[in-house]
Amino acid sequence: MDLKDRQIIAELQKDGRLSNQELSERVALSPSPCLRRLRNLEDSGVIKGYTALVDETAFGLPVTVFVEIRLTQHTHAVNANFEQKIRNLSNVLDCYVMTGDADYLLRVLVESLQDYESFVRNHLHRIEGIAAIKTSFAYGVVKRSNVYPWVG
């Protein structure tokens, strides 16, 4: 991947609805080579897909919760079970495997505090192997970006 590919990616991360003509103008390429590069980035899996960015509050999920999970033990079976159960929970938008005190960090969207309580009681508490759950509520966003920093 060269600088021109990175420029294409950055422009699409800013606006995934750009036409090839608009994209080619922004990255200073003619349309045909721009489209060829774009298709190569898609075919190679660098660009995994396209999506709409939706406002959580307007959608009805105004509460963002970060949940640290610590497991009882670190066996393949316990980890695999936890990860499979988390993949099936639509309120969990992100799940990261962590170092440090927590084994996993979840980003969860819910309608209200009562909705989060229900999520914990009806979903997290039913997953075998969880030793501890630590919850932090976000009450504001200072920065959120979907554009990766330049590398190289």
C-alpha positions as CSV (number, residue, x, y, z in Angstrom):
1,M,0.0,0.0,0.0
2,D,1.5,3.3,-1.0
3,L,0.7,7.0,-0.2
4,K,-2.0,7.2,-2.9
5,D,-3.8,4.2,-1.5
6,R,-3.7,5.8,1.9
7,Q,-5.1,9.0,0.5
8,I,-8.0,7.1,-1.1
9,I,-8.7,5.3,2.2
10,A,-8.6,8.6,4.2
11,E,-11.0,10.3,1.8
12,L,-13.4,7.3,1.9
13,Q,-13.2,7.3,5.7
14,K,-14.3,10.9,5.7
15,D,-17.1,10.3,3.2
16,G,-17.9,6.8,2.0
17,R,-20.5,8.1,-0.5
18,L,-18.0,9.8,-2.7
19,S,-18.4,9.1,-6.4
20,N,-15.3,7.8,-8.2
21,Q,-15.1,11.1,-10.0
22,E,-15.1,13.1,-6.7
23,L,-12.6,10.6,-5.1
24,S,-10.2,10.8,-8.1
25,E,-10.3,14.6,-7.9
26,R,-9.5,14.6,-4.2
27,V,-6.5,12.3,-4.5
28,A,-5.3,13.8,-7.8
29,L,-5.7,10.7,-10.0
30,S,-7.7,10.2,-13.2
31,P,-10.9,8.2,-12.6
32,S,-9.7,5.0,-14.2
33,P,-6.5,4.4,-12.1
34,C,-8.4,5.6,-9.0
35,L,-11.2,3.0,-9.6
36,R,-8.6,0.3,-10.2
37,R,-6.8,1.2,-6.9
38,L,-10.1,1.2,-5.1
39,R,-11.1,-2.2,-6.4
40,N,-7.7,-3.6,-5.4
41,L,-8.1,-2.2,-1.9
42,E,-11.6,-3.9,-1.7
43,D,-10.4,-7.2,-3.2
44,S,-7.4,-7.4,-0.9
45,G,-9.6,-6.9,2.2
46,V,-8.0,-3.6,3.2
47,I,-11.4,-2.0,2.7
48,K,-13.9,-4.4,4.3
49,G,-17.1,-2.6,3.5
50,Y,-19.1,0.6,3.7
51,T,-21.5,1.7,6.3
52,A,-23.6,4.7,7.6
53,L,-22.6,6.5,10.8
54,V,-25.7,7.0,12.9
55,D,-26.2,9.3,15.9
56,E,-26.8,7.1,18.9
57,T,-29.2,9.5,20.7
58,A,-31.3,10.1,17.6
59,F,-31.5,6.4,17.1
60,G,-32.8,5.9,20.7
61,L,-29.6,4.6,22.3
62,P,-28.2,7.6,24.2
63,V,-26.3,5.8,26.9
64,T,-22.8,4.6,26.2
65,V,-21.4,2.2,28.7
66,F,-17.8,0.8,28.9
67,V,-17.8,-2.6,30.7
68,E,-14.7,-4.3,31.9
69,I,-15.0,-8.0,32.3
70,R,-12.7,-10.3,34.3
71,L,-13.1,-14.0,33.8
72,T,-12.8,-16.7,36.5
73,Q,-10.2,-18.6,34.6
74,H,-8.3,-18.4,31.3
75,T,-9.0,-21.6,29.6
76,H,-9.8,-22.0,26.0
77,A,-13.3,-23.2,26.8
78,V,-14.2,-20.2,29.1
79,N,-12.8,-17.7,26.6
80,A,-14.5,-19.3,23.6
81,N,-17.8,-19.5,25.5
82,F,-17.6,-15.8,26.6
83,E,-16.6,-14.6,23.2
84,Q,-19.4,-16.5,21.4
85,K,-22.1,-15.2,23.8
86,I,-20.8,-11.6,23.4
87,R,-20.9,-11.9,19.6
88,N,-24.6,-12.6,19.9
89,L,-25.5,-9.5,22.0
90,S,-26.6,-6.7,19.7
91,N,-26.1,-4.0,22.4
92,V,-22.4,-4.8,22.5
93,L,-20.9,-2.8,19.6
94,D,-17.2,-3.5,20.4
95,C,-15.4,-6.2,22.4
96,Y,-11.6,-6.0,22.9
97,V,-9.3,-8.5,24.5
98,M,-7.3,-6.6,27.1
99,T,-4.1,-6.6,29.1
100,G,-4.1,-5.4,32.7
101,D,-6.8,-5.9,35.3
102,A,-9.6,-6.6,32.8
103,D,-9.7,-9.5,30.4
104,Y,-12.2,-7.8,28.0
105,L,-13.5,-4.3,27.4
106,L,-17.0,-3.9,25.9
107,R,-18.7,-0.8,24.4
108,V,-22.4,-1.1,25.0
109,L,-25.3,1.1,23.9
110,V,-28.5,1.2,25.8
111,E,-31.7,3.3,26.1
112,S,-31.4,4.0,29.8
113,L,-29.9,3.0,33.1
114,Q,-32.8,0.6,33.6
115,D,-32.1,-0.9,30.2
116,Y,-28.4,-1.4,31.2
117,E,-29.5,-3.1,34.4
118,S,-31.7,-5.4,32.4
119,F,-28.8,-6.1,30.0
120,V,-26.5,-7.0,32.9
121,R,-29.1,-9.2,34.7
122,N,-30.5,-10.9,31.7
123,H,-27.4,-11.3,29.5
124,L,-24.1,-10.8,31.2
125,H,-24.9,-12.5,34.5
126,R,-26.0,-15.6,32.4
127,I,-22.6,-16.0,30.8
128,E,-20.7,-18.6,32.7
129,G,-17.1,-17.8,33.7
130,I,-17.4,-14.1,34.5
131,A,-15.7,-13.2,37.8
132,A,-16.3,-9.4,37.8
133,I,-18.0,-6.7,35.9
134,K,-16.9,-3.1,36.2
135,T,-19.1,-0.4,34.6
136,S,-18.3,3.1,33.5
137,F,-20.8,5.4,31.9
138,A,-19.7,8.0,29.3
139,Y,-21.4,11.3,29.9
140,G,-19.8,13.1,26.9
141,V,-17.7,12.6,23.8
142,V,-14.6,14.8,23.3
143,K,-13.4,13.1,20.2
144,R,-14.5,10.3,17.9
145,S,-12.8,9.6,14.6
146,N,-13.2,7.1,11.9
147,V,-10.2,8.3,10.0
148,Y,-7.0,6.5,10.7
149,P,-3.8,8.4,11.4
150,W,-1.1,8.4,8.8
151,V,1.5,5.7,9.0
152,G,4.9,5.9,7.5
